[in-house]
Amino acid sequence: MNTVDTAPTVEPVGASEKRALEPAVQAGVRAGMVYPVLSPAELARRWRHYCNTPDASQPDLFELDEYGEIIPMNPPKTPHQRIVWALGKQIETHLGGEVLPGIGVLTRIGVRIPDVVWNPRFDGIDPIDPAPQICVEIQAESNSRRELDEKIGAYLAAGAREVILVEPAGRIRYFGPVGELAGSALGLSLHLPESSYPR
């Protein structure tokens, strides 16, 4: 009886091992294996250093990513600042406490700056940690959906009770730890200054 020898398929050396390691490698990269993510304490220290001892190459307005690198920001325009002022005034009127514009918040994606923040009281810590109870983002044309998703999730993970997003079409959306809400969990009913949107 004649038999035909069937040679087994031979994978390149290390191929199976490489496949087995791929999930771990990918997870490692996401966790900062290539470039380590800074600790919250180091991020805060770097933020204070940049704020207190700026150099000529540093932009006037900036955020920090999770690696401590500067993200330049564009100066806000007048229509944007009108919305900041109007929403801040409404929040403070309804809830009391303190409203501030544009201060650093320590998050898992670095030190980020909401357009408006609210707390019953601010104690002067810079950057703020945990996040203020309300953070407001006014969407600019330069903001991507991914950026806004990341910021909203980061503020909530850092302790915010509610994040408010103002979209370019004028829609105001409310988010809490469980996701998007039908309305403000804190009883807010915000409106924009007349002729704010569309731009």
C-alpha positions as protocol buffer text, in pm:
chain_id: "A"
residue {
  index: 1
  type: MET
  ca { x: 0 y: 0 z: 0 }
}
residue {
  index: 2
  type: ASN
  ca { x: 148 y: 324 z: -109 }
}
residue {
  index: 3
  type: THR
  ca { x: 126 y: 613 z: 132 }
}
residue {
  index: 4
  type: VAL
  ca { x: 172 y: 978 z: 63 }
}
residue {
  index: 5
  type: ASP
  ca { x: 358 y: 1170 z: 326 }
}
residue {
  index: 6
  type: THR
  ca { x: 189 y: 1499 z: 399 }
}
residue {
  index: 7
  type: ALA
  ca { x: 435 y: 1746 z: 534 }
}
residue {
  index: 8
  type: PRO
  ca { x: 299 y: 1946 z: 824 }
}
residue {
  index: 9
  type: THR
  ca { x: 255 y: 2318 z: 773 }
}
residue {
  index: 10
  type: VAL
  ca { x: 554 y: 2488 z: 923 }
}
residue {
  index: 11
  type: GLU
  ca { x: 507 y: 2838 z: 1059 }
}
residue {
  index: 12
  type: PRO
  ca { x: 794 y: 3079 z: 1068 }
}
residue {
  index: 13
  type: VAL
  ca { x: 989 y: 3058 z: 1387 }
}
residue {
  index: 14
  type: GLY
  ca { x: 816 y: 3256 z: 1658 }
}
residue {
  index: 15
  type: ALA
  ca { x: 492 y: 3317 z: 1467 }
}
residue {
  index: 16
  type: SER
  ca { x: 268 y: 3133 z: 1712 }
}
residue {
  index: 17
  type: GLU
  ca { x: 442 y: 3295 z: 2005 }
}
residue {
  index: 18
  type: LYS
  ca { x: 395 y: 3635 z: 1840 }
}
residue {
  index: 19
  type: ARG
  ca { x: 23 y: 3571 z: 1794 }
}
residue {
  index: 20
  type: ALA
  ca { x: -11 y: 3469 z: 2156 }
}
residue {
  index: 21
  type: LEU
  ca { x: 159 y: 3788 z: 2270 }
}
residue {
  index: 22
  type: GLU
  ca { x: -31 y: 4029 z: 2046 }
}
residue {
  index: 23
  type: PRO
  ca { x: -318 y: 4100 z: 2291 }
}
residue {
  index: 24
  type: ALA
  ca { x: -70 y: 4161 z: 2573 }
}
residue {
  index: 25
  type: VAL
  ca { x: 145 y: 4384 z: 2355 }
}
residue {
  index: 26
  type: GLN
  ca { x: -156 y: 4584 z: 2242 }
}
residue {
  index: 27
  type: ALA
  ca { x: -273 y: 4621 z: 2601 }
}
residue {
  index: 28
  type: GLY
  ca { x: 76 y: 4728 z: 2702 }
}
residue {
  index: 29
  type: VAL
  ca { x: 87 y: 4995 z: 2435 }
}
residue {
  index: 30
  type: ARG
  ca { x: -251 y: 5126 z: 2545 }
}
residue {
  index: 31
  type: ALA
  ca { x: -128 y: 5132 z: 2905 }
}
residue {
  index: 32
  type: GLY
  ca { x: 172 y: 5343 z: 2814 }
}
residue {
  index: 33
  type: MET
  ca { x: 441 y: 5080 z: 2765 }
}
residue {
  index: 34
  type: VAL
  ca { x: 616 y: 5277 z: 2491 }
}
residue {
  index: 35
  type: TYR
  ca { x: 590 y: 5619 z: 2653 }
}
residue {
  index: 36
  type: PRO
  ca { x: 478 y: 5597 z: 3015 }
}
residue {
  index: 37
  type: VAL
  ca { x: 173 y: 5798 z: 3118 }
}
residue {
  index: 38
  type: LEU
  ca { x: 253 y: 6042 z: 3398 }
}
residue {
  index: 39
  type: SER
  ca { x: 110 y: 5992 z: 3744 }
}
residue {
  index: 40
  type: PRO
  ca { x: -153 y: 6242 z: 3863 }
}
residue {
  index: 41
  type: ALA
  ca { x: 102 y: 6393 z: 4102 }
}
residue {
  index: 42
  type: GLU
  ca { x: 360 y: 6440 z: 3825 }
}
residue {
  index: 43
  type: LEU
  ca { x: 99 y: 6587 z: 3590 }
}
residue {
  index: 44
  type: ALA
  ca { x: -4 y: 6839 z: 3855 }
}
residue {
  index: 45
  type: ARG
  ca { x: 359 y: 6926 z: 3926 }
}
residue {
  index: 46
  type: ARG
  ca { x: 431 y: 6980 z: 3556 }
}
residue {
  index: 47
  type: TRP
  ca { x: 116 y: 7190 z: 3515 }
}
residue {
  index: 48
  type: ARG
  ca { x: 217 y: 7420 z: 3800 }
}
residue {
  index: 49
  type: HIS
  ca { x: 570 y: 7446 z: 3658 }
}
residue {
  index: 50
  type: TYR
  ca { x: 443 y: 7553 z: 3316 }
}
residue {
  index: 51
  type: CYS
  ca { x: 196 y: 7800 z: 3468 }
}
residue {
  index: 52
  type: ASN
  ca { x: 445 y: 7957 z: 3708 }
}
residue {
  index: 53
  type: THR
  ca { x: 761 y: 7959 z: 3493 }
}
residue {
  index: 54
  type: PRO
  ca { x: 658 y: 7996 z: 3127 }
}
residue {
  index: 55
  type: ASP
  ca { x: 924 y: 8023 z: 2858 }
}
residue {
  index: 56
  type: ALA
  ca { x: 920 y: 8204 z: 2524 }
}
residue {
  index: 57
  type: SER
  ca { x: 822 y: 7892 z: 2327 }
}
residue {
  index: 58
  type: GLN
  ca { x: 519 y: 7818 z: 2544 }
}
residue {
  index: 59
  type: PRO
  ca { x: 171 y: 7921 z: 2421 }
}
residue {
  index: 60
  type: ASP
  ca { x: -35 y: 8152 z: 2639 }
}
residue {
  index: 61
  type: LEU
  ca { x: -326 y: 7906 z: 2648 }
}
residue {
  index: 62
  type: PHE
  ca { x: -268 y: 7534 z: 2670 }
}
residue {
  index: 63
  type: GLU
  ca { x: -372 y: 7200 z: 2815 }
}
residue {
  index: 64
  type: LEU
  ca { x: -155 y: 6898 z: 2899 }
}
residue {
  index: 65
  type: ASP
  ca { x: -206 y: 6546 z: 2766 }
}
residue {
  index: 66
  type: GLU
  ca { x: -155 y: 6236 z: 2980 }
}
residue {
  index: 67
  type: TYR
  ca { x: 217 y: 6237 z: 2895 }
}
residue {
  index: 68
  type: GLY
  ca { x: 261 y: 6591 z: 3023 }
}
residue {
  index: 69
  type: GLU
  ca { x: 304 y: 6740 z: 2676 }
}
residue {
  index: 70
  type: ILE
  ca { x: 156 y: 7080 z: 2593 }
}
residue {
  index: 71
  type: ILE
  ca { x: -156 y: 7103 z: 2374 }
}
residue {
  index: 72
  type: PRO
  ca { x: -183 y: 7462 z: 2242 }
}
residue {
  index: 73
  type: MET
  ca { x: -526 y: 7625 z: 2255 }
}
residue {
  index: 74
  type: ASN
  ca { x: -669 y: 7901 z: 2039 }
}
residue {
  index: 75
  type: PRO
  ca { x: -775 y: 8222 z: 2217 }
}
residue {
  index: 76
  type: PRO
  ca { x: -1155 y: 8227 z: 2263 }
}
residue {
  index: 77
  type: LYS
  ca { x: -1356 y: 8462 z: 2041 }
}
residue {
  index: 78
  type: THR
  ca { x: -1621 y: 8707 z: 2155 }
}
residue {
  index: 79
  type: PRO
  ca { x: -1927 y: 8488 z: 2068 }
}
residue {
  index: 80
  type: HIS
  ca { x: -1772 y: 8202 z: 2265 }
}
residue {
  index: 81
  type: GLN
  ca { x: -1709 y: 8424 z: 2567 }
}
residue {
  index: 82
  type: ARG
  ca { x: -2067 y: 8556 z: 2556 }
}
residue {
  index: 83
  type: ILE
  ca { x: -2189 y: 8198 z: 2592 }
}
residue {
  index: 84
  type: VAL
  ca { x: -1942 y: 8130 z: 2874 }
}
residue {
  index: 85
  type: TRP
  ca { x: -2064 y: 8437 z: 3064 }
}
residue {
  index: 86
  type: ALA
  ca { x: -2435 y: 8365 z: 3004 }
}
residue {
  index: 87
  type: LEU
  ca { x: -2420 y: 7999 z: 3108 }
}
residue {
  index: 88
  type: GLY
  ca { x: -2202 y: 8074 z: 3409 }
}
residue {
  index: 89
  type: LYS
  ca { x: -2448 y: 8339 z: 3528 }
}
residue {
  index: 90
  type: GLN
  ca { x: -2745 y: 8103 z: 3489 }
}
residue {
  index: 91
  type: ILE
  ca { x: -2572 y: 7820 z: 3675 }
}
residue {
  index: 92
  type: GLU
  ca { x: -2469 y: 8047 z: 3962 }
}
residue {
  index: 93
  type: THR
  ca { x: -2817 y: 8201 z: 3986 }
}
residue {
  index: 94
  type: HIS
  ca { x: -2982 y: 7857 z: 4004 }
}
residue {
  index: 95
  type: LEU
  ca { x: -2732 y: 7675 z: 4226 }
}
residue {
  index: 96
  type: GLY
  ca { x: -2540 y: 7944 z: 4415 }
}
residue {
  index: 97
  type: GLY
  ca { x: -2183 y: 7840 z: 4484 }
}
residue {
  index: 98
  type: GLU
  ca { x: -1899 y: 7951 z: 4259 }
}
residue {
  index: 99
  type: VAL
  ca { x: -1867 y: 7957 z: 3881 }
}
residue {
  index: 100
  type: LEU
  ca { x: -1529 y: 7998 z: 3714 }
}
residue {
  index: 101
  type: PRO
  ca { x: -1422 y: 8003 z: 3349 }
}
residue {
  index: 102
  type: GLY
  ca { x: -1129 y: 7813 z: 3203 }
}
residue {
  index: 103
  type: ILE
  ca { x: -938 y: 7649 z: 3489 }
}
residue {
  index: 104
  type: GLY
  ca { x: -728 y: 7331 z: 3480 }
}
residue {
  index: 105
  type: VAL
  ca { x: -887 y: 7001 z: 3584 }
}
residue {
  index: 106
  type: LEU
  ca { x: -673 y: 6694 z: 3655 }
}
residue {
  index: 107
  type: THR
  ca { x: -807 y: 6395 z: 3458 }
}
residue {
  index: 108
  type: ARG
  ca { x: -695 y: 6058 z: 3323 }
}
residue {
  index: 109
  type: ILE
  ca { x: -616 y: 6225 z: 2987 }
}
residue {
  index: 110
  type: GLY
  ca { x: -409 y: 6504 z: 3137 }
}
residue {
  index: 111
  type: VAL
  ca { x: -492 y: 6852 z: 3263 }
}
residue {
  index: 112
  type: ARG
  ca { x: -788 y: 6978 z: 3061 }
}
residue {
  index: 113
  type: ILE
  ca { x: -973 y: 7310 z: 3071 }
}
residue {
  index: 114
  type: PRO
  ca { x: -1355 y: 7313 z: 3056 }
}
residue {
  index: 115
  type: ASP
  ca { x: -1508 y: 7640 z: 2939 }
}
residue {
  index: 116
  type: VAL
  ca { x: -1711 y: 7678 z: 3260 }
}
residue {
  index: 117
  type: VAL
  ca { x: -1695 y: 7494 z: 3593 }
}
residue {
  index: 118
  type: TRP
  ca { x: -1913 y: 7504 z: 3903 }
}
residue {
  index: 119
  type: ASN
  ca { x: -1860 y: 7392 z: 4262 }
}
residue {
  index: 120
  type: PRO
  ca { x: -2022 y: 7486 z: 4591 }
}
residue {
  index: 121
  type: ARG
  ca { x: -1678 y: 7630 z: 4674 }
}
residue {
  index: 122
  type: PHE
  ca { x: -1329 y: 7623 z: 4523 }
}
residue {
  index: 123
  type: ASP
  ca { x: -1032 y: 7585 z: 4754 }
}
residue {
  index: 124
  type: GLY
  ca { x: -758 y: 7722 z: 4529 }
}
residue {
  index: 125
  type: ILE
  ca { x: -595 y: 7391 z: 4432 }
}
residue {
  index: 126
  type: ASP
  ca { x: -444 y: 7411 z: 4083 }
}
residue {
  index: 127
  type: PRO
  ca { x: -513 y: 7196 z: 3888 }
}
residue {
  index: 128
  type: ILE
  ca { x: -847 y: 7103 z: 4043 }
}
residue {
  index: 129
  type: ASP
  ca { x: -869 y: 6747 z: 4176 }
}
residue {
  index: 130
  type: PRO
  ca { x: -1128 y: 6596 z: 4196 }
}
residue {
  index: 131
  type: ALA
  ca { x: -1314 y: 6755 z: 3906 }
}
residue {
  index: 132
  type: PRO
  ca { x: -1571 y: 7028 z: 3975 }
}
residue {
  index: 133
  type: GLN
  ca { x: -1928 y: 6906 z: 4010 }
}
residue {
  index: 134
  type: ILE
  ca { x: -2027 y: 7071 z: 3679 }
}
residue {
  index: 135
  type: CYS
  ca { x: -1803 y: 7103 z: 3373 }
}
residue {
  index: 136
  type: VAL
  ca { x: -1923 y: 7276 z: 3057 }
}
residue {
  index: 137
  type: GLU
  ca { x: -1771 y: 7230 z: 2711 }
}
residue {
  index: 138
  type: ILE
  ca { x: -1871 y: 7469 z: 2433 }
}
residue {
  index: 139
  type: GLN
  ca { x: -1796 y: 7288 z: 2109 }
}
residue {
  index: 140
  type: ALA
  ca { x: -1573 y: 7475 z: 1867 }
}
residue {
  index: 141
  type: GLU
  ca { x: -1533 y: 7398 z: 1498 }
}
residue {
  index: 142
  type: SER
  ca { x: -1188 y: 7258 z: 1573 }
}
residue {
  index: 143
  type: ASN
  ca { x: -1319 y: 7003 z: 1828 }
}
residue {
  index: 144
  type: SER
  ca { x: -1347 y: 6648 z: 1697 }
}
residue {
  index: 145
  type: ARG
  ca { x: -1611 y: 6406 z: 1824 }
}
residue {
  index: 146
  type: ARG
  ca { x: -1336 y: 6185 z: 1968 }
}
residue {
  index: 147
  type: GLU
  ca { x: -1188 y: 6478 z: 2161 }
}
residue {
  index: 148
  type: LEU
  ca { x: -1526 y: 6567 z: 2310 }
}
residue {
  index: 149
  type: ASP
  ca { x: -1603 y: 6205 z: 2396 }
}
residue {
  index: 150
  type: GLU
  ca { x: -1267 y: 6176 z: 2572 }
}
residue {
  index: 151
  type: LYS
  ca { x: -1311 y: 6501 z: 2763 }
}
residue {
  index: 152
  type: ILE
  ca { x: -1666 y: 6426 z: 2878 }
}
residue {
  index: 153
  type: GLY
  ca { x: -1565 y: 6077 z: 2995 }
}
residue {
  index: 154
  type: ALA
  ca { x: -1252 y: 6211 z: 3165 }
}
residue {
  index: 155
  type: TYR
  ca { x: -1437 y: 6482 z: 3360 }
}
residue {
  index: 156
  type: LEU
  ca { x: -1695 y: 6230 z: 3481 }
}
residue {
  index: 157
  type: ALA
  ca { x: -1427 y: 5976 z: 3575 }
}
residue {
  index: 158
  type: ALA
  ca { x: -1247 y: 6250 z: 3767 }
}
residue {
  index: 159
  type: GLY
  ca { x: -1554 y: 6318 z: 3981 }
}
residue {
  index: 160
  type: ALA
  ca { x: -1784 y: 6556 z: 3793 }
}
residue {
  index: 161
  type: ARG
  ca { x: -2154 y: 6499 z: 3865 }
}
residue {
  index: 162
  type: GLU
  ca { x: -2263 y: 6652 z: 3536 }
}
residue {
  index: 163
  type: VAL
  ca { x: -2098 y: 6755 z: 3209 }
}
residue {
  index: 164
  type: ILE
  ca { x: -2281 y: 6994 z: 2978 }
}
residue {
  index: 165
  type: LEU
  ca { x: -2205 y: 7008 z: 2607 }
}
residue {
  index: 166
  type: VAL
  ca { x: -2313 y: 7301 z: 2389 }
}
residue {
  index: 167
  type: GLU
  ca { x: -2312 y: 7202 z: 2023 }
}
residue {
  index: 168
  type: PRO
  ca { x: -2263 y: 7442 z: 1728 }
}
residue {
  index: 169
  type: ALA
  ca { x: -2630 y: 7401 z: 1628 }
}
residue {
  index: 170
  type: GLY
  ca { x: -2728 y: 7539 z: 1969 }
}
residue {
  index: 171
  type: ARG
  ca { x: -2835 y: 7211 z: 2128 }
}
residue {
  index: 172
  type: ILE
  ca { x: -2745 y: 7175 z: 2496 }
}
residue {
  index: 173
  type: ARG
  ca { x: -2680 y: 6818 z: 2611 }
}
residue {
  index: 174
  type: TYR
  ca { x: -2635 y: 6683 z: 2964 }
}
residue {
  index: 175
  type: PHE
  ca { x: -2421 y: 6386 z: 3068 }
}
residue {
  index: 176
  type: GLY
  ca { x: -2383 y: 6198 z: 3395 }
}
residue {
  index: 177
  type: PRO
  ca { x: -2191 y: 5889 z: 3511 }
}
residue {
  index: 178
  type: VAL
  ca { x: -2454 y: 5662 z: 3348 }
}
residue {
  index: 179
  type: GLY
  ca { x: -2440 y: 5839 z: 3011 }
}
residue {
  index: 180
  type: GLU
  ca { x: -2649 y: 6105 z: 2838 }
}
residue {
  index: 181
  type: LEU
  ca { x: -2942 y: 6240 z: 3036 }
}
residue {
  index: 182
  type: ALA
  ca { x: -3281 y: 6365 z: 2917 }
}
residue {
  index: 183
  type: GLY
  ca { x: -3220 y: 6682 z: 3119 }
}
residue {
  index: 184
  type: SER
  ca { x: -2998 y: 6818 z: 3392 }
}
residue {
  index: 185
  type: ALA
  ca { x: -2980 y: 6600 z: 3703 }
}
residue {
  index: 186
  type: LEU
  ca { x: -2921 y: 6920 z: 3900 }
}
residue {
  index: 187
  type: GLY
  ca { x: -3238 y: 7086 z: 3776 }
}
residue {
  index: 188
  type: LEU
  ca { x: -3071 y: 7330 z: 3536 }
}
residue {
  index: 189
  type: SER
  ca { x: -3259 y: 7467 z: 3236 }
}
residue {
  index: 190
  type: LEU
  ca { x: -2999 y: 7659 z: 3041 }
}
residue {
  index: 191
  type: HIS
  ca { x: -3048 y: 7881 z: 2739 }
}
residue {
  index: 192
  type: LEU
  ca { x: -2803 y: 8060 z: 2511 }
}
residue {
  index: 193
  type: PRO
  ca { x: -2773 y: 8434 z: 2452 }
}
residue {
  index: 194
  type: GLU
  ca { x: -2982 y: 8556 z: 2161 }
}
residue {
  index: 195
  type: SER
  ca { x: -2818 y: 8507 z: 1819 }
}
residue {
  index: 196
  type: SER
  ca { x: -2540 y: 8289 z: 1963 }
}
residue {
  index: 197
  type: TYR
  ca { x: -2600 y: 8007 z: 1715 }
}
residue {
  index: 198
  type: PRO
  ca { x: -2582 y: 7914 z: 1440 }
}
residue {
  index: 199
  type: ARG
  ca { x: -2257 y: 8091 z: 1359 }
}
